[in-house]
Amino acid sequence: MTAAKDNPVVIIGAGITGLSLAAMLTMRGFRTVVVEKDDYVGGLARSFTYDGFTFDIGPHRFHSEKEEVVRFVRETLGSDYLEIDRNSQVHFAGHYYPWPLRPKELLLHFPPRIAAQVMLDLVLLYRKENPVSFRDQIENMYGTTLYKHFFEGYSSKFLGITPELTDRDWATTGVDRAIIDKRLKMNSLWQLVWNTILPGNVPEVKFIYPRGGCGVFTDLLAEYIKREGGEVLLGTEATDLEIENGTITKLAAGGQTIKPSLVVWTGTVHSMAEALGLEQPNLDYLALVCYNMCLTEGQAFDFQWCYHGDPDIFFSRVSIPDRFSPNSTPGNKRSYCVEVSCRVDDEIYSDPDKYLDRIMRDLKHVDLLRTDREVISVHPEAFPTAYPIYKLGYRRDLEHFQSQLKGYNNLYAAGRLGKFWYNNMDHCIEESLELSEKLARRLSPPGGRA
C-alpha cells in the first residue's frame, strides 16, 4: 500500500469546504478523515427543520461560472434539486427595489433629489488615488451619494465598525458577493449606470437549490465519504498534535490516534493557532443570529432575500425560504429568516429572545408583518463565526499569521474560516477542486478515480 493509503488526509471542519474536499479526494482514491467539533455536519451550510418548516442560514444557493463547480453540485444532488430565478431586493427610503438595480427604479422611482445627485456624481466623481478604507473604495466606485444613502448605514450596522475603520477589501468582496453574476459588471458608477439605464443589460440568473434545503448537499457529501471508506468524526476536535521537523506526524481525534499524510484546516485561525501553539492572531469574526420565523398564511412577497440598510431597522437581511423551494414550508404557510449580525459577547447572542419584540416591531415597520398573529413560532439560532471582519490593518495581521504556517510542510488552510476569506458556497467548492488537484499531485495518486 502507498503512504497515502496508510496515512489519511485529515480535514478539520465538516463545513462545505471540508466535506467537498474530502469527497473529491475520496473520488480520487484517497482515504480521508473529517474531524468536526460540532455534533452535525454542514457548518454555515446546514439547514434547520421545525414542525415541517425548513430554514437555511440566510439565503444560500448554488451559482457559478465554473462548469466543474456546477457539475460537482449536480452530481452530488442527483435529481433532487430545483433551478430557480434570482429575485433579490433592497429596502431603501421606505420602498423595495430590485437588486441589482433596474432601469425604471433608478430613473423613475428613486427620490428625485437622490437620483439627481447620483447623476451629478457621475460627472464630477473624484477618485482617491490610494483608497484605504471601505468609505474610500465605495466613494471611488459609486460616488458620495450612493455611499451615504446605500452603503454607509448598511456596512456600519452589519459590521459594528465605521466605514472609515473598515478595510477597502470589504467593499470589493462585499459587492462581488452581493452581485453574484460575474456577467454583470458593477464595480464603478459608470458600470452601474450602464447596467441600469440601458435595457437588457441585467442578465437573468439561475440558481441551483436542493429541494430540502442546502443542508441536503452537505449531508449527501458526508454519506458518500463514509460509504466509500472515509470517516466523519463528529463532536470531537483535533488535539495533541505532534510535530517533527515541520511535519504534523500525529494527532488525536474521536478517541483515535491518527498519523496524517496531510492536514487541511478549515476551522478558525484561532483554533489553528491554539492547536499549533502559535500566538493568537489579531483577527475577528462576526457572529450571526438568525430568527427563523414560522408564519401563518397571509401576504406573500416575491423576493428571495432583501437587504435592509436603514440604521433604525434592527436586522440587516430577511430571506423567504419558500421562495427557494416550496418544500420549505408545510401547506400554504410562510416563513422568514431574519438576520442580525453581532459579536459573541453581545447580549443578543446569548439572549436572542430578549430582542424578539424589536424584531417584530421592525418587520411591521417595513411591511413584512401586519400583526403578531401571523407568527406561529420563532426559533433563534446563533453562529459564532459567520464572517471575517476586514478591519483596517487586518491584512498585516493575516499575513503575519500565514507566514507562521509556512513552517509546516503538510498543513494547508482552507475555507472561509481557515483562510479568513469572505466567500460563498460556490467559492468553497471551487477552492476545494483546486486544492484536491494540488494535494493529489503531492500524494501521488494511487490509481483511484481522477
Residue pairs with C-beta under 8 A, 6 or more apart in sequence:
2 443
2 444
2 446
3 261
3 443
4 30
4 31
4 261
4 443
4 444
4 446
5 30
5 31
5 446
6 259
6 261
7 259
7 260
7 261
8 30
8 31
8 32
8 33
8 230
8 231
8 258
8 260
8 261
9 22
9 25
9 30
9 31
9 32
9 33
9 260
9 261
9 262
9 263
9 264
9 439
9 443
10 32
10 33
10 35
10 238
10 251
10 253
10 258
10 260
10 262
10 263
10 264
11 18
11 21
11 22
11 32
11 33
11 34
11 35
11 263
11 264
11 266
12 18
12 35
12 238
12 263
12 264
12 265
12 266
12 267
12 271
12 272
12 418
13 34
13 35
13 36
13 43
13 265
13 266
13 267
13 415
13 417
13 418
14 34
14 35
14 36
14 38
14 41
14 42
14 43
14 218
14 222
14 232
14 234
15 41
15 42
15 43
15 44
15 45
15 218
15 266
15 415
15 416
15 417
15 428
16 42
16 43
16 44
16 45
16 217
16 218
16 415
16 425
16 428
16 429
17 266
17 414
17 415
17 416
17 418
17 428
17 429
17 431
17 432
18 34
18 36
18 43
18 264
18 266
18 414
18 415
19 34
19 41
19 42
19 218
19 221
19 222
19 225
19 232
20 72
20 221
20 428
20 429
20 432
20 433
21 264
21 266
21 414
21 432
21 435
21 436
22 32
22 34
22 221
22 225
22 230
22 232
23 76
23 221
23 224
23 225
24 72
24 432
24 433
24 436
25 32
25 436
25 439
25 440
26 32
26 224
26 225
26 228
26 229
26 230
27 448
27 449
28 436
28 440
28 445
28 448
28 449
28 450
29 445
29 446
29 447
29 448
29 449
30 439
30 440
30 443
30 445
30 446
30 448
31 229
31 230
32 225
32 230
32 231
33 230
33 231
33 233
33 253
33 258
33 260
34 41
34 222
34 225
34 230
34 231
34 232
34 233
35 233
35 236
35 237
35 238
35 253
35 254
36 232
36 233
36 234
36 235
36 236
37 235
37 236
37 237
37 267
38 234
38 235
39 234
39 235
40 46
40 234
41 218
41 219
41 221
41 222
41 232
41 234
42 214
42 215
42 218
42 219
43 218
44 57
44 383
44 386
44 416
45 56
45 57
45 60
45 214
45 215
45 217
45 218
45 425
46 56
46 57
46 214
46 215
46 218
47 54
47 55
47 56
47 212
47 213
47 214
47 215
47 216
48 54
48 55
48 215
48 292
48 379
48 381
49 55
49 213
50 292
50 294
50 377
50 379
51 294
51 330
51 377
52 329
52 330
53 292
53 294
53 321
53 328
53 329
53 330
53 333
53 335
54 212
54 213
54 321
54 325
54 327
54 328
54 329
55 213
55 290
55 292
55 321
55 328
55 335
55 337
55 379
55 381
56 213
56 214
56 215
56 319
56 321
56 324
56 337
57 288
57 290
57 337
57 381
57 383
57 386
58 288
58 290
58 305
58 317
58 319
58 337
58 339
59 88
59 304
59 305
59 317
59 319
59 324
59 337
60 214
60 425
61 84
61 207
61 208
61 209
61 214
61 304
61 324
61 425
62 69
62 70
62 73
62 207
62 208
62 209
62 217
62 425
62 426
63 86
63 180
63 181
63 205
63 206
63 207
63 208
63 426
64 70
64 73
64 426
64 429
64 430
65 182
65 183
66 426
66 430
66 433
68 430
68 433
69 426
69 429
69 430
69 433
70 208
72 429
72 433
73 81
73 208
73 217
73 429
74 81
74 208
76 217
76 220
76 221
76 224
77 208
77 210
77 216
77 217
77 220
80 210
80 211
80 212
80 216
81 208
81 209
81 210
81 211
82 208
82 209
82 210
82 211
82 324
82 325
83 206
83 207
83 208
83 209
84 206
84 207
84 209
84 304
84 323
84 324
84 325
85 204
85 205
85 206
85 207
86 180
86 181
86 204
86 205
86 206
86 207
86 304
87 98
87 302
87 303
87 304
87 323
88 98
88 99
88 303
88 304
88 305
88 306
88 307
89 96
89 97
89 98
89 99
89 303
89 305
89 306
89 307
90 96
90 97
90 99
90 150
90 306
90 307
90 309
91 97
91 306
91 307
91 308
91 309
91 310
91 313
91 366
92 149
92 150
92 309
92 310
93 110
93 111
93 114
93 149
95 109
96 303
96 306
97 105
97 109
97 110
98 105
99 178
99 307
100 179
100 184
100 186
100 195
100 196
100 202
101 192
101 195
101 196
102 196
102 202
103 196
103 197
103 198
103 199
105 196
106 115
106 118
106 193
106 196
106 197
107 115
107 197
110 118
114 145
114 149
117 145
118 143
118 145
118 146
118 189
120 145
121 142
121 143
121 144
121 145
121 146
121 189
122 143
122 189
122 190
122 193
125 143
125 189
127 140
128 136
128 139
128 140
131 137
131 140
131 168
132 167
132 168
132 392
133 163
133 164
133 165
133 166
133 167
133 168
133 392
134 151
134 155
134 163
134 164
134 166
134 167
134 168
134 170
134 171
134 390
135 147
135 152
135 163
135 164
135 166
136 168
137 168
137 171
137 172
138 146
138 147
138 151
138 152
138 163
138 171
139 147
141 171
141 175
141 187
141 188
141 189
142 150
142 151
142 188
142 189
142 192
143 189
146 189
146 192
147 163
150 309
151 163
151 171
151 309
152 163
153 309
153 310
153 311
154 307
154 308
154 309
154 316
155 163
155 166
155 170
155 174
156 162
156 163
156 311
157 309
157 311
157 316
157 341
158 286
158 316
158 341
159 166
159 170
159 286
159 341
159 389
160 286
160 341
160 342
160 343
161 389
161 391
165 391
165 392
166 390
166 391
166 392
167 390
167 391
167 392
167 393
167 394
167 395
169 390
169 394
169 395
170 390
170 422
172 187
173 390
173 422
174 422
175 186
175 187
177 422
177 423
177 424
178 307
179 186
180 205
180 424
181 203
181 205
183 203
184 195
184 201
184 202
184 203
185 191
185 194
185 195
186 192
186 195
194 201
195 201
195 202
196 202
207 324
209 324
209 325
210 216
210 217
210 325
211 325
211 327
212 325
212 327
213 321
213 325
213 328
214 425
222 232
225 231
225 232
226 232
231 254
233 253
233 254
233 256
236 253
236 254
236 255
237 253
237 271
238 251
238 252
238 253
238 263
238 275
239 251
239 252
239 253
239 275
240 250
240 251
240 252
241 248
241 250
241 251
241 275
241 276
242 248
242 249
242 250
242 251
243 249
243 276
243 408
246 407
246 408
246 409
247 408
247 409
247 410
248 260
248 263
248 408
248 410
248 411
249 259
250 257
250 258
250 259
250 260
251 257
251 258
251 260
251 263
252 258
260 410
261 410
261 443
262 410
262 411
262 412
262 439
262 442
262 443
263 410
263 411
263 412
264 411
264 412
264 413
264 414
264 418
264 435
264 439
265 271
265 272
265 275
265 411
265 412
265 413
265 414
265 418
266 413
266 414
266 415
266 417
266 418
267 417
267 418
268 285
268 385
268 417
268 418
269 281
269 283
269 398
269 401
269 413
269 417
269 418
269 420
270 280
270 281
270 283
272 278
272 405
272 413
272 418
273 279
273 280
273 281
273 401
274 280
276 404
276 408
278 401
278 404
279 404
281 397
281 398
281 400
281 401
282 397
283 388
283 389
283 394
283 397
283 398
283 401
283 420
284 343
284 388
284 389
284 391
285 384
285 385
285 386
285 387
285 388
285 389
285 417
286 341
286 342
286 343
286 385
286 386
286 387
286 388
286 389
287 341
287 342
287 343
287 344
287 346
287 349
287 382
287 383
287 384
287 385
287 386
288 339
288 340
288 341
288 342
288 382
288 383
288 386
288 387
289 339
289 340
289 341
289 342
289 348
289 349
289 352
289 380
289 381
289 382
289 383
290 337
290 338
290 339
290 340
290 380
290 381
290 382
290 383
291 315
291 336
291 337
291 338
291 339
291 340
291 352
291 356
291 359
291 378
291 379
291 380
292 335
292 336
292 337
292 378
292 379
292 380
292 381
293 335
293 336
293 337
293 338
293 375
293 377
293 378
293 379
294 329
294 333
294 335
294 375
294 376
294 377
294 378
294 379
295 333
295 334
295 335
295 336
295 374
295 375
295 376
296 333
296 334
296 373
296 374
296 375
296 376
297 331
297 332
297 333
297 334
298 334
298 370
298 374
299 370
300 334
301 320
301 368
302 323
303 320
303 323
304 319
304 320
304 323
304 324
305 317
305 318
305 319
305 320
306 317
306 318
306 319
307 316
307 317
308 315
308 316
308 317
308 318
308 366
309 316
313 362
313 365
313 366
314 340
314 355
314 358
314 359
314 362
315 338
315 339
315 340
315 359
315 362
316 339
316 340
316 341
317 338
317 339
318 336
318 337
318 338
318 339
318 363
318 368
319 336
319 337
319 339
320 334
320 335
320 336
320 337
321 328
321 329
321 335
321 336
321 337
322 328
322 329
322 334
322 335
328 335
329 335
333 376
336 363
336 368
338 359
338 363
340 348
340 352
340 355
340 359
341 386
341 387
342 348
342 349
343 349
344 384
347 354
348 354
348 355
349 382
349 384
352 380
352 382
353 380
356 378
356 380
360 369
360 372
360 375
363 369
364 370
369 375
385 417
387 416
387 422
388 394
388 416
388 417
388 420
388 421
388 422
390 422
394 420
398 420
402 413
405 411
405 413
412 435
412 439
413 419
414 431
414 432
414 435
415 421
415 423
415 428
415 431
416 422
416 423
416 428
421 427
423 431
440 450
